[in-house]
Amino acid sequence: MNFQLGDIGQVIQLAIAPVFLLAGVSILLILLTNRLGRIIDQMRLLEDRAIKCVDAECVAALSGLHRRSSLINIAIAASTLCGLLVCLVIAMLFLGDATGLPLVHLIAASFIGAMLALTTGFICLMREVSMSYRLMREQQLVAMAMCARRAA
C-alpha cells in the first residue's frame, strides 16, 4: 500500500457527501423512533382501556395504531439499511484508494441501494403520517357527532 497525501485528501473530499447523508439518515432514524414511541404509548393506553371494557372504537383504534407501527418499523429498517450502505460506500472509497482495487461498480451499486432504501423509508413515513392524519380526523368527526347528540 502506497499512500500519497494528495490521494487521501481526495478520498476524504469524496467521502464528505456520504458523511452528510449519514447525518441526515441518523436524524431520520431519531424522528422515526420517536414516532414509534408515541404510537406504542397510545397503544398501551388503548390496551388498558380495552381490558376494562371492550368496544368497537377501541379495537378499531388499536388496529389503526398497529398498521401505523408496521409502517414505521419498515421505515426504520429501510433507513438503517441506508445508513449501513452509506457506511460501506465510505469504507469502500478508502479501501479502493488504499489497495487499488476496482470497486467503482460496487460503490455505485451500494449508493444506489442506499438511495432506494432511503426512498422506501420516506415513502413509509409519508404513508404513516397520512394514515395518522386520517385517523385523527375520523376521531374528531366522531367526537363532534357525540357533542351534537348531547346538545340535541
ZAVO-464124 format. One record per residue: z, y, x of N, C-alpha, C, O, CB in turn. Coordinates in steps of 0.05 Angstrom, whole numbers, padded with zeros to 5 digits, m for minus. Atoms other than C-alpha are relative to their C-alpha. Glycine has a CB too. Layout:
<nodes>
<<Z,Y,X>,<Z,Y,X>,<Z,Y,X>,<Z,Y,X>,<Z,Y,X>>
...
</nodes>
This chain:
<nodes>
<<00000,m00024,00017>,<00000,00000,00000>,<00000,00025,00018>,<00018,00029,00034>,<00024,00000,m00019>>
<<00003,m00024,m00015>,<m00023,00065,00029>,<00002,00024,m00018>,<m00017,00031,m00031>,<m00027,00000,00016>>
<<m00005,m00022,00018>,<00008,00123,m00008>,<m00009,00026,00014>,<m00002,00031,00037>,<00029,00002,m00008>>
<<00007,m00027,m00008>,<m00022,00192,00000>,<00014,00020,m00018>,<00015,00015,m00042>,<m00031,00005,00000>>
<<m00016,m00019,00016>,<00019,00252,m00023>,<m00018,00012,m00022>,<m00008,00016,m00044>,<00011,00022,00018>>
<<00018,m00011,00020>,<m00041,00282,m00059>,<m00006,m00019,m00022>,<m00008,m00011,m00046>,<m00026,00009,00013>>
<<00006,00020,00021>,<m00056,00217,m00096>,<00024,m00002,m00019>,<00020,m00004,m00043>,<m00005,m00027,00013>>
<<m00024,00002,00017>,<00016,00212,m00121>,<00002,00024,m00018>,<00010,00022,m00041>,<00025,m00004,00018>>
<<00000,m00024,00016>,<00013,00284,m00144>,<m00019,m00001,m00023>,<m00013,00008,m00045>,<m00006,00024,00018>>
<<00020,00002,00022>,<m00050,00270,m00184>,<00010,m00020,m00021>,<00006,m00015,m00045>,<m00027,m00009,00011>>
<<m00010,00020,00019>,<m00019,00208,m00215>,<00023,00012,m00017>,<00025,00007,m00041>,<00010,m00025,00014>>
<<m00021,m00013,00015>,<00043,00248,m00234>,<m00011,00019,m00021>,<m00002,00021,m00043>,<00020,00015,00019>>
<<00013,m00018,00019>,<m00002,00300,m00266>,<m00012,m00015,m00024>,<m00009,m00007,m00047>,<m00022,00017,00013>>
<<00011,00017,00022>,<m00037,00245,m00306>,<00022,m00011,m00018>,<00018,m00015,m00042>,<m00017,m00022,00012>>
<<m00022,00013,00015>,<00030,00216,m00327>,<00015,00020,m00017>,<00031,00012,m00034>,<00019,m00014,00018>>
<<m00016,m00020,00015>,<00057,00282,m00355>,<m00006,m00001,m00029>,<00012,00000,m00046>,<m00005,00028,00012>>
<<00007,00000,00029>,<00018,00279,m00421>,<00013,m00024,m00014>,<00025,m00020,m00035>,<m00030,m00001,m00003>>
<<m00014,00023,00013>,<00043,00208,m00437>,<00030,00004,m00002>,<00043,m00006,m00020>,<m00007,m00026,00014>>
<<m00029,m00005,00001>,<00114,00230,m00420>,<00007,00019,m00023>,<00027,00014,m00036>,<00009,00012,00027>>
<<m00004,m00018,00023>,<00109,00287,m00470>,<m00003,m00016,m00027>,<00012,m00012,m00046>,<m00018,00024,00000>>
<<00004,00017,00024>,<00082,00237,m00521>,<00024,m00017,m00004>,<00033,m00021,m00027>,<m00025,m00018,00004>>
<<m00024,00017,00002>,<00141,00192,m00506>,<00024,00016,m00011>,<00040,00005,m00027>,<00007,m00012,00028>>
<<m00022,m00017,00011>,<00189,00250,m00520>,<m00004,00004,m00030>,<00015,00004,m00045>,<00000,00027,00015>>
<<00005,m00003,00028>,<00155,00262,m00587>,<00005,m00025,m00016>,<00016,m00024,m00038>,<m00029,00008,m00004>>
<<m00005,00026,00013>,<00159,00188,m00605>,<00030,m00004,m00002>,<00040,m00014,m00022>,<m00013,m00023,00015>>
<<m00029,00002,00001>,<00233,00190,m00588>,<00012,00017,m00023>,<00030,00008,m00037>,<00013,00009,00027>>
<<m00010,m00017,00022>,<00244,00248,m00636>,<m00007,m00013,m00027>,<00008,m00012,m00046>,<m00013,00028,00002>>
<<00008,00014,00025>,<00205,00210,m00690>,<00019,m00023,m00005>,<00026,m00027,m00029>,<m00029,m00011,00003>>
<<m00019,00023,00004>,<00250,00149,m00679>,<00027,00010,m00010>,<00040,m00003,m00027>,<00003,m00016,00026>>
<<m00025,m00012,00009>,<00311,00193,m00688>,<m00002,00007,m00030>,<00016,00001,m00046>,<00008,00025,00016>>
<<00004,m00007,00028>,<00283,00220,m00753>,<m00001,m00025,m00018>,<00012,m00025,m00039>,<m00027,00016,m00003>>
<<00002,00024,00016>,<00266,00151,m00778>,<00026,m00015,m00003>,<00033,m00024,m00025>,<m00021,m00019,00012>>
<<m00026,00014,00002>,<00334,00121,m00762>,<00019,00016,m00017>,<00036,00004,m00031>,<00012,m00005,00028>>
<<m00017,m00016,00018>,<00368,00180,m00797>,<m00008,m00005,m00029>,<00010,m00007,m00046>,<m00003,00030,00007>>
<<00008,00006,00027>,<00326,00168,m00859>,<00009,m00027,m00009>,<00018,m00031,m00032>,<m00031,00003,m00003>>
<<m00009,00027,00007>,<00342,00094,m00857>,<00030,00000,m00005>,<00039,m00013,m00024>,<m00007,m00020,00023>>
<<m00029,m00002,00005>,<00416,00111,m00851>,<00007,00011,m00027>,<00025,00001,m00040>,<00013,00016,00022>>
<<m00005,m00012,00026>,<00413,00155,m00912>,<m00007,m00020,m00023>,<00008,m00021,m00043>,<m00017,00026,m00004>>
<<00008,00020,00020>,<00377,00100,m00951>,<00021,m00021,m00002>,<00029,m00029,m00025>,<m00028,m00012,00007>>
<<m00021,00021,00000>,<00429,00049,m00931>,<00025,00011,m00014>,<00038,m00004,m00029>,<00007,m00009,00029>>
<<m00023,m00011,00014>,<00485,00096,m00953>,<m00004,00001,m00030>,<00015,m00006,m00045>,<00005,00029,00011>>
<<00005,m00001,00029>,<00452,00106,m01021>,<00001,m00029,m00011>,<00010,m00033,m00034>,<m00028,00013,m00005>>
<<m00001,00028,00010>,<00443,00030,m01027>,<00028,m00010,m00004>,<00035,m00024,m00023>,<m00016,m00018,00019>>
<<m00028,00009,00001>,<00516,00018,m01013>,<00014,00012,m00025>,<00029,m00002,m00039>,<00016,00008,00025>>
<<m00012,m00013,00024>,<00537,00068,m01067>,<m00010,m00014,m00026>,<00006,m00019,m00044>,<m00007,00030,m00001>>
<<00011,00013,00024>,<00490,00036,m01118>,<00009,m00028,m00003>,<00013,m00038,m00025>,<m00031,00001,00001>>
<<m00009,00028,00001>,<00512,m00034,m01099>,<00029,m00001,m00011>,<00036,m00018,m00027>,<m00001,m00013,00027>>
<<m00028,m00002,00010>,<00585,m00014,m01112>,<m00001,00006,m00030>,<00015,m00006,m00045>,<00016,00022,00015>>
<<00003,m00006,00029>,<00563,00016,m01179>,<m00010,m00024,m00015>,<m00001,m00029,m00038>,<m00018,00024,m00004>>
<<00012,00024,00013>,<00523,m00047,m01196>,<00021,m00022,m00003>,<00020,m00037,m00023>,<m00024,m00010,00016>>
<<m00021,00020,00002>,<00584,m00091,m01183>,<00017,00006,m00024>,<00026,m00013,m00038>,<00017,m00001,00026>>
<<m00017,m00008,00023>,<00624,m00052,m01235>,<m00014,m00004,m00027>,<m00002,m00015,m00045>,<00009,00029,00003>>
<<00015,00004,00025>,<00570,m00051,m01288>,<m00029,m00001,00007>,<m00040,00017,00019>,<00006,00023,m00020>>
<<00028,00004,m00006>,<00500,m00078,m01283>,<m00016,00015,m00021>,<m00013,00009,m00045>,<m00007,m00030,00001>>
<<00018,m00013,00019>,<00449,m00032,m01315>,<m00028,00001,00013>,<m00032,m00001,00037>,<00010,00029,m00007>>
<<00028,00000,m00009>,<00373,m00028,m01311>,<m00006,00023,00019>,<m00022,00020,00038>,<m00019,00000,m00024>>
<<00005,m00023,m00017>,<00374,00041,m01280>,<00009,m00005,00029>,<m00005,00002,00048>,<00015,00025,m00011>>
<<m00011,00006,m00026>,<00417,00018,m01222>,<m00017,m00021,00015>,<m00023,m00018,00039>,<00029,m00011,m00003>>
<<00017,00021,m00011>,<00374,m00044,m01210>,<m00027,00013,00009>,<m00037,00006,00031>,<m00005,m00023,m00019>>
<<00025,m00013,m00007>,<00311,m00001,m01210>,<00003,00018,00024>,<m00014,00018,00042>,<m00011,00017,m00024>>
<<m00005,m00018,m00023>,<00341,00049,m01162>,<00003,m00016,00026>,<m00007,m00009,00047>,<00025,00017,m00005>>
<<m00003,00017,m00023>,<00362,m00007,m01115>,<m00027,m00011,00009>,<m00032,m00014,00033>,<00019,m00023,m00006>>
<<00027,00011,m00006>,<00291,m00036,m01118>,<m00016,00022,00015>,<m00030,00016,00034>,<m00014,m00009,m00025>>
<<00014,m00022,m00013>,<00262,00032,m01100>,<00010,00006,00028>,<m00006,00010,00046>,<00002,00025,m00017>>
<<m00012,m00004,m00027>,<00310,00041,m01042>,<m00008,m00023,00019>,<m00012,m00018,00043>,<00031,00002,m00002>>
<<00008,00023,m00017>,<00293,m00029,m01017>,<m00029,00004,00010>,<m00035,m00001,00033>,<00002,m00026,m00015>>
<<00028,m00005,m00008>,<00218,m00011,m01017>,<m00001,00022,00021>,<m00016,00021,00041>,<m00017,00007,m00024>>
<<00000,m00022,m00019>,<00233,00054,m00981>,<00010,m00009,00028>,<m00001,m00002,00048>,<00018,00023,m00010>>
<<m00011,00009,m00026>,<00275,00019,m00928>,<m00020,m00018,00014>,<m00021,m00019,00039>,<00027,m00015,m00005>>
<<00021,00016,m00013>,<00219,m00031,m00916>,<m00021,00017,00014>,<m00029,00010,00036>,<m00013,m00018,m00022>>
<<00020,m00018,m00013>,<00170,00025,m00902>,<00012,00013,00025>,<m00002,00015,00045>,<m00009,00022,m00020>>
<<m00012,m00013,m00023>,<00219,00059,m00855>,<00003,m00021,00022>,<m00001,m00014,00046>,<00028,00011,m00007>>
<<m00002,00020,m00020>,<00231,m00007,m00819>,<m00027,m00005,00014>,<m00028,m00009,00038>,<00011,m00026,m00012>>
<<00027,00004,m00012>,<00156,m00016,m00809>,<m00006,00024,00018>,<m00017,00021,00040>,<m00022,m00003,m00022>>
<<00005,m00024,m00016>,<00151,00056,m00784>,<00016,00000,00026>,<00006,00008,00047>,<00008,00025,m00016>>
<<m00017,00002,m00024>,<00209,00044,m00735>,<m00012,m00020,00019>,<m00014,m00015,00043>,<00029,m00008,m00007>>
<<00012,00020,m00017>,<00176,m00019,m00709>,<m00026,00010,00013>,<m00030,00006,00037>,<m00005,m00026,m00016>>
<<00025,m00011,m00011>,<00108,00015,m00701>,<00005,00022,00020>,<m00008,00022,00041>,<m00017,00010,m00023>>
<<m00006,m00022,m00019>,<00138,00076,m00667>,<00012,m00011,00026>,<00006,m00001,00048>,<00019,00020,m00013>>
<<m00011,00013,m00024>,<00178,00032,m00620>,<m00022,m00013,00017>,<m00022,m00011,00041>,<00022,m00021,m00008>>
<<00023,00012,m00014>,<00115,m00007,m00603>,<m00016,00022,00014>,<m00025,00018,00037>,<m00018,m00015,m00019>>
<<00014,m00022,m00012>,<00081,00060,m00590>,<00014,00009,00026>,<00001,00012,00047>,<m00002,00024,m00019>>
<<m00016,m00009,m00024>,<00137,00081,m00542>,<m00003,m00020,00023>,<m00006,m00013,00046>,<00029,00003,m00007>>
<<00003,00021,m00021>,<00132,00014,m00505>,<m00027,00001,00013>,<m00030,m00001,00037>,<00005,m00027,m00012>>
<<00027,m00001,m00011>,<00057,00020,m00498>,<m00004,00025,00018>,<m00018,00024,00038>,<m00021,00000,m00023>>
<<00002,m00024,m00016>,<00063,00091,m00472>,<00014,m00004,00027>,<00004,00005,00048>,<00013,00025,m00015>>
<<m00014,00007,m00025>,<00114,00067,m00420>,<m00018,m00018,00017>,<m00019,m00014,00042>,<00027,m00014,m00006>>
<<00018,00017,m00015>,<00064,00013,m00400>,<m00023,00017,00012>,<m00031,00012,00035>,<m00011,m00022,m00018>>
<<00022,m00017,m00010>,<00009,00066,m00393>,<00010,00015,00025>,<m00004,00015,00045>,<m00009,00020,m00022>>
<<m00010,m00015,m00023>,<00053,00107,m00346>,<00004,m00019,00023>,<m00003,m00012,00046>,<00027,00013,m00008>>
<<m00004,00019,m00021>,<00073,00046,m00306>,<m00027,m00009,00013>,<m00029,m00011,00037>,<00016,m00024,m00010>>
<<00026,00009,m00011>,<00000,00023,m00300>,<m00014,00022,00015>,<m00029,00016,00034>,<m00018,m00010,m00023>>
<<00012,m00022,m00016>,<m00022,00092,m00277>,<00010,00000,00029>,<m00005,00002,00047>,<00007,00027,m00014>>
<<m00011,00001,m00026>,<00026,00087,m00219>,<m00008,m00026,00015>,<m00014,m00025,00039>,<00030,00003,m00001>>
<<00007,00026,m00012>,<00013,00013,m00206>,<m00029,00000,00009>,<m00036,m00010,00031>,<00005,m00022,m00020>>
<<00028,00000,m00007>,<m00062,00023,m00207>,<m00006,00017,00024>,<m00022,00010,00041>,<m00017,00010,m00023>>
<<00003,m00018,m00023>,<m00057,00081,m00158>,<00011,m00013,00025>,<00000,m00011,00047>,<00012,00027,m00005>>
<<m00013,00011,m00023>,<m00009,00045,m00112>,<m00013,m00025,00011>,<m00014,m00030,00036>,<00029,m00007,m00007>>
<<00012,00026,m00009>,<m00045,m00022,m00109>,<m00030,00001,00001>,<m00043,m00017,00013>,<00009,m00022,m00019>>
<<00030,m00001,00000>,<m00117,00000,m00121>,<m00012,m00019,m00021>,<m00036,m00023,m00021>,<m00010,m00007,00027>>
<<00011,00018,00021>,<m00123,m00049,m00180>,<m00015,00016,m00020>,<m00008,00038,m00028>,<00024,m00016,m00013>>
<<00016,m00014,00021>,<m00176,m00030,m00231>,<00012,m00005,m00027>,<00005,m00023,m00042>,<m00029,m00011,00001>>
<<m00015,00003,00025>,<m00130,m00021,m00291>,<m00010,00020,m00021>,<00003,00023,m00042>,<00029,00005,00005>>
<<00010,m00020,00018>,<m00173,00032,m00326>,<m00003,m00010,m00028>,<00005,00003,m00047>,<m00027,00011,00010>>
<<00005,00011,00026>,<m00193,m00013,m00384>,<00027,m00007,m00014>,<00030,m00003,m00038>,<m00018,m00024,00001>>
<<m00026,00008,00011>,<m00122,m00039,m00393>,<00016,00025,m00008>,<00030,00025,m00029>,<00016,m00016,00021>>
<<m00014,m00025,00006>,<m00094,00032,m00391>,<m00012,00012,m00026>,<00003,00020,m00044>,<m00003,00021,00023>>
<<00013,m00011,00024>,<m00145,00055,m00443>,<00007,m00017,m00025>,<00013,m00005,m00046>,<m00031,00000,00003>>
<<m00007,00017,00023>,<m00131,m00005,m00488>,<00029,00004,m00008>,<00035,00005,m00032>,<m00004,m00030,00007>>
<<m00028,m00005,00006>,<m00056,00007,m00483>,<00004,00027,m00014>,<00020,00029,m00033>,<00018,m00001,00025>>
<<m00002,m00026,00012>,<m00064,00080,m00500>,<m00011,00000,m00029>,<00001,00012,m00047>,<m00014,00022,00017>>
<<00012,00003,00027>,<m00109,00064,m00560>,<00020,m00015,m00018>,<00024,m00007,m00041>,<m00027,m00014,00001>>
<<m00020,00015,00016>,<m00057,00013,m00583>,<00024,00017,m00007>,<00034,00016,m00029>,<00009,m00024,00016>>
<<m00022,m00018,00005>,<m00003,00065,m00576>,<m00007,00020,m00022>,<00010,00026,m00040>,<00008,00016,00025>>
<<00008,m00019,00021>,<m00042,00114,m00619>,<m00002,m00013,m00027>,<00005,m00001,m00047>,<m00027,00013,00008>>
<<00001,00015,00025>,<m00055,00061,m00672>,<00028,m00005,m00011>,<00033,m00003,m00035>,<m00015,m00026,00004>>
<<m00028,00005,00008>,<00019,00044,m00673>,<00013,00026,m00010>,<00027,00025,m00030>,<00016,m00012,00023>>
<<m00011,m00025,00009>,<00038,00117,m00678>,<m00011,00008,m00027>,<00003,00019,m00044>,<m00006,00022,00021>>
<<00013,m00006,00025>,<m00012,00127,m00734>,<00013,m00016,m00023>,<00018,m00006,m00045>,<m00030,m00005,00001>>
<<m00013,00017,00020>,<00018,00068,m00771>,<00028,00010,m00007>,<00036,00011,m00030>,<00002,m00029,00011>>
<<m00027,m00011,00005>,<00088,00097,m00763>,<m00001,00025,m00017>,<00015,00028,m00035>,<00013,00006,00026>>
<<00002,m00025,00016>,<00066,00165,m00790>,<m00009,m00006,m00029>,<00000,00006,m00048>,<m00020,00019,00013>>
<<00010,00007,00027>,<00029,00133,m00849>,<00024,m00012,m00016>,<00027,m00005,m00040>,<m00023,m00021,00001>>
<<m00023,00011,00014>,<00091,00093,m00867>,<00021,00021,m00007>,<00032,00021,m00029>,<00014,m00022,00017>>
<<m00019,m00022,00005>,<00135,00155,m00861>,<m00011,00017,m00024>,<00004,00024,m00041>,<00003,00018,00025>>
<<00012,m00015,00021>,<00086,00193,m00906>,<00003,m00014,m00027>,<00009,m00001,m00047>,<m00029,00006,00006>>
<<m00002,00015,00025>,<00087,00138,m00958>,<00030,m00001,m00009>,<00035,00001,m00033>,<m00010,m00029,00004>>
<<m00029,00001,00007>,<00164,00134,m00956>,<00008,00027,m00011>,<00023,00028,m00031>,<00017,m00007,00024>>
<<m00007,m00026,00010>,<00171,00209,m00965>,<m00012,00005,m00028>,<00002,00015,m00045>,<m00010,00023,00020>>
<<00013,m00002,00027>,<00122,00207,m01023>,<00015,m00016,m00021>,<00020,m00007,m00043>,<m00029,m00009,00002>>
<<m00015,00017,00019>,<00160,00150,m01055>,<00027,00012,m00006>,<00036,00011,m00028>,<00003,m00028,00013>>
<<m00026,m00013,00003>,<00226,00186,m01044>,<m00003,00023,m00020>,<00014,00026,m00037>,<00011,00010,00027>>
<<00004,m00023,00018>,<00199,00248,m01079>,<m00005,m00009,m00028>,<00007,00001,m00047>,<m00023,00018,00010>>
<<00006,00010,00027>,<00171,00208,m01137>,<00025,m00011,m00013>,<00030,m00006,m00037>,<m00022,m00022,00002>>
<<m00025,00011,00011>,<00237,00170,m01147>,<00020,00022,m00007>,<00033,00020,m00028>,<00012,m00020,00020>>
<<m00018,m00022,00006>,<00276,00235,m01143>,<m00009,00015,m00025>,<00008,00022,m00042>,<00001,00019,00024>>
<<00010,m00013,00024>,<00231,00267,m01195>,<00005,m00016,m00025>,<00012,m00005,m00046>,<m00031,00005,00003>>
<<m00006,00018,00022>,<00239,00207,m01241>,<00029,00002,m00008>,<00035,00003,m00032>,<m00008,m00029,00006>>
<<m00029,m00003,00006>,<00315,00213,m01236>,<00006,00027,m00013>,<00022,00028,m00031>,<00016,m00003,00026>>
<<m00004,m00026,00012>,<00311,00287,m01251>,<m00009,00000,m00030>,<00005,00011,m00047>,<m00015,00021,00015>>
<<00010,00000,00027>,<00270,00274,m01314>,<00019,m00016,m00018>,<00023,m00008,m00041>,<m00028,m00013,m00001>>
<<m00019,00015,00015>,<00319,00221,m01337>,<00025,00017,m00006>,<00036,00017,m00028>,<00008,m00026,00015>>
<<m00024,m00017,00003>,<00378,00269,m01325>,<m00005,00022,m00020>,<00012,00028,m00036>,<00008,00011,00027>>
<<00007,m00021,00019>,<00342,00324,m01363>,<m00001,m00010,m00029>,<00007,00004,m00047>,<m00026,00014,00008>>
<<00002,00012,00027>,<00328,00278,m01422>,<00028,m00006,m00010>,<00033,m00002,m00034>,<m00016,m00026,00001>>
<<m00028,00006,00009>,<00402,00257,m01424>,<00014,00026,m00008>,<00028,00026,m00028>,<00015,m00014,00022>>
<<m00012,m00026,00007>,<00423,00330,m01424>,<m00010,00011,m00027>,<00004,00022,m00043>,<m00005,00021,00022>>
<<00013,m00009,00025>,<00374,00346,m01480>,<00012,m00016,m00024>,<00016,m00004,m00045>,<m00030,m00004,00001>>
<<m00011,00016,00022>,<00402,00288,m01522>,<00029,00009,m00006>,<00037,00010,m00029>,<00000,m00030,00008>>
<<m00028,m00009,00004>,<00474,00312,m01511>,<00000,00027,m00015>,<00017,00031,m00032>,<00015,00002,00027>>
<<00000,m00027,00012>,<00455,00383,m01531>,<m00009,m00001,m00029>,<m00002,00016,m00045>,<m00019,00018,00016>>
<<00010,00002,00028>,<00420,00359,m01595>,<00019,m00011,m00019>,<00013,m00014,m00043>,<m00025,m00016,00000>>
</nodes>
